[in-house]
Amino acid sequence: MSSSNSNVQISKLTGPARHASAPPREPVFWRVEGSLLNLTAVRPVGFFAWNSQSFLQRWTRRGAMAILAVGRPFLYITDRVFATRLLHTVLRGVSRDRLDLLGEEFFEYFLKPRLKQPGIAKLQEAIAEGGEIVLVSQGLDHIMRPLAKHFGIARIISNRLDFREGMATGRLLDPVIRPRGAFARFTGSQPDGRVSREKLISILGFEKNPQVLDEAIKLAERTAPKIYVPVVHYESRNGHQAFSVRGALREKNILLIGATGFIGKVWLANLLTDLPEIGRIYLLVRHNRANTSLQRMQRVIEESPVFEKLAEHHGEHFAQFLQDRIEVVDGDVSKPGLGLSPQDQQKLSRTLDVIVNSSGLTDFNPDLRDALAVNVCSTAYVLDFLKECAHASLLHLSTCYVVGQRDGRVLEELPKNYIPTGILNYDAVKEWQSLENLIKETEARAESQKVTEELRRTAQKKEHAAKDLQGPALENQVRKNRVRWLRQTLTDAGSRRANELGWPNTYTFTKSISESLIRNFLNANPSAAIAVVRPAIVESSLEKPFLGWNEGINTSASLSYLLGTFFRQLPTNESKCLDLIPVDLVCRGMTLISAALVTRRQQRVYQLATSVANACNMRRSIELTGLGHRKFYRAHSDLQQRMRLRFDAIPVSKTRYKAISAPAQKAVVQAINRATEPFASKPPLARQERELEKVIKLISLFEPFILHNDHVFEAANVERLSAALPPEEQADFGYDSRALDWWDYWINVHIPALRKWCYPLIEGRQLESRPRRSVPLASHNDANATTAAGAANAASSSGPATAS
């Protein structure tokens, strides 16, 4: 940095503006060593080395430090700067992410308890005098930043490592802050650490170039690199460039399908918070055996934390506020006409401006019947309903992973009859019909004599309760087994067919079929306003409805939970991106796209992803997950949790995973169980074998996302919409994935959110109890919903469970 640039930077940090004629005030330089701490350069480097990610790295760096310990005293006497540089080469290959967290940890648990009280008192006196304090230390900035933050100090002078692609090169950047002299610990331990500028220049050896001192002053605050890419916004097709979300959606009516799902709830809360001038929001909710659609939605609003801020803001008028803006309609998206009554169909078809279909079955490999009903049939019924509407548009929520098993950059396109394997003459509609025929054939086979006899023999061979069953009891058990057989057979059939055609699971396969239906509809109706929205892996919120909201375990929660146990070796491609996106950023995109649909300036496809704009590869994702767990475990004194600090997960090849990790461990456990079978009533390690089998299945389920298929999802269309917003709407509706600081998000937001909202479900624990709000809602079709619920109670089965 040049001297002029340095002075410009420093001038921004000197606090309130002073009178132009007043001379700039000289900063107060405060030496940390001696006054606040007895800090050596070796101790923090040793701490960083001992807490490297892998066991091999820890012992290698410890060994290097032992070798340096022999020669360092001589080097220190001859050249303190060179000795300091040589010491920090031990940290070559340590990530900036790890050093930032370990720096906070080292300060919190080692330095903070050892701060000298007389020095603290003197420092506080200096701060009270109003001078600009600059802390000076030979320590790395990773430990000086939390120290400065503790005292509320904005600037520091410290040693800094050079990084390439987030990894330390082992080289210290200039200028190097050399340690104090050999006897400074005895002669320089006064509580007042103030050092004059001239003396500090002499102490640091900057006599030949005094301006280096100004260049060495840096911000104490940890800053994430801001990625800036200019967005060129061309004239829209109708010739109007101005784009206002508030103007576009004012008094517009929206039908939200999937309002009880993870994304649906957050988007609904955001609409009610940011767009009070919106028209009517109709919520299509399916009744079940126990509750009407209105009762289901009322329970969601009363119990979900998503609506807490809204309830607090409106107080006793919250129920009235909701009744003025939302209306629950009873329906089922997996049925013709969306399961609506004729009156509702007629009303909605006349008044709707936007239909938002955020429903979907998100299980990776569900029963094929449920997957087709919820992810494919529902899309066909929504398109049929759209055709009957006077002026409605459609926002259809899909997933980036419809691209299937292929590598490379994924453009925002909607190809006809897309298939990853490139098979010629593939027709999505014919494939759908073929799958429906497969279901009918399998259901018929389930009732055949051959399968029935097989199920009966299985029931009679069962070792426990069903072993001696006869007559009606046996036939009842056969019926239960038939249900299980049919479900498992169709689950296996769906995943097998998906893999044959190039999709990793049934979920992405069926979502792709639904996109093909939309493409066919657009070919037949080119003027239809439809946007397919593809989010990547949707995770914890950044801001809305509040910091760190998450729900369920359908995304990465189970994998991140595994990385917080003693499991260490995850098979992955280190350079592959794990494309995560916060749920509220997805909802911002949905709001922008809804406004674009209303103004008829939409594109066909919008991908909401981070892998192009702000990539976070698998190596970094795994380490950040481990660091997030580490921060939690370090705050606890339980022995098992403290032991987990030492078991950081690391990325490995598939070959090493099979040779050393869960598959090899399972083979050993199986061998022990079989060897002891003649001598024990039950295998001694049966539980361990089951747990390892679960781990193997989980890794296999996630392999397409962490090991294979190196996707990079383009997300330019939504960024163009965001760039066209007026400045006053950027704060509420702007879409900016480049501003995401993955370190802060992963460690301070995402992992804590999973621990609070998702891990209890994995462990079979109850979520923390919350007071239930009383929000009585009213609906124009209470009678219809009640009648429908009564019919449902009399029915033998209900529709498939969906994400809504």
Secondary structure, 3 states (H helix, E strand, C coil): CCHHHHHHHHHCCCCCCCCCCCCCCCCEEEEHHHHCECCCCHHHHHHHHHCCCCHHHHHHHHHHHHHHHHHHHHHHHHCHHHHHHHHHHHHCCCEHHHHHHHHHHHHHHHHHHHCCHHHHHHHHHHHHCCCCEEEEEEEEHHHHHHHHHHHCCCEEEEECEEEECCEEEEEECCCCCCCCCCCHHHHCCCCCCEECHHHHHHHHCCCCCCCHHHHHCEECCCCCCCCCCCCCCCCCCCCCCCCCHHHHHECCCEEEECCCCHHHHHHHHHHHHHCCCECCEEEEECCCCCCCHHHHHHHHHHHCHHHHHHHHHHHHHHHHHHHHHEEEEECCCCCHHHHCCHHHHHHHHHHCCEEEECCCCCCCCCCHHHHHHHHHHHHHHHHHHHHHCCCCEEEEECCHHHHCCCCEEECCCCCCCCCCCCCCCCCHHHHHHHHHHHHHHHHHHHCCHHHHHHHHHHHHHCCCCCCCCCHHHHHHHHHHHHHHHHHHHHHHHHHHHHHHHCCCCHHHHHHHHHHHHHHHHHHHCCCCCEEEEEECEEECCCCCCCCCCCCCCCCCHHHHHHCCCCCCEEECCCCCECCEEEHHHHHHHHHHHHHHHHCCCCCCEEEECCCCCCCCEHHHHHHHHHHHHHHHHHCCCCHHHHHHCCCCCEEECHHHHHHHCHHHHHHHHHHHHHHHHHHCCCCCCHHHHHHHHHHHHHHHHHHHHHCCCCEEECCHHHHHHHHCCCHHHHHHHCCCHHHCCHHHHHHHHHHHHHHHHCHHHHCCCCCCCCCCCCCCCCCCCHHHHHHHHHHHHHCCCCCCCCCC
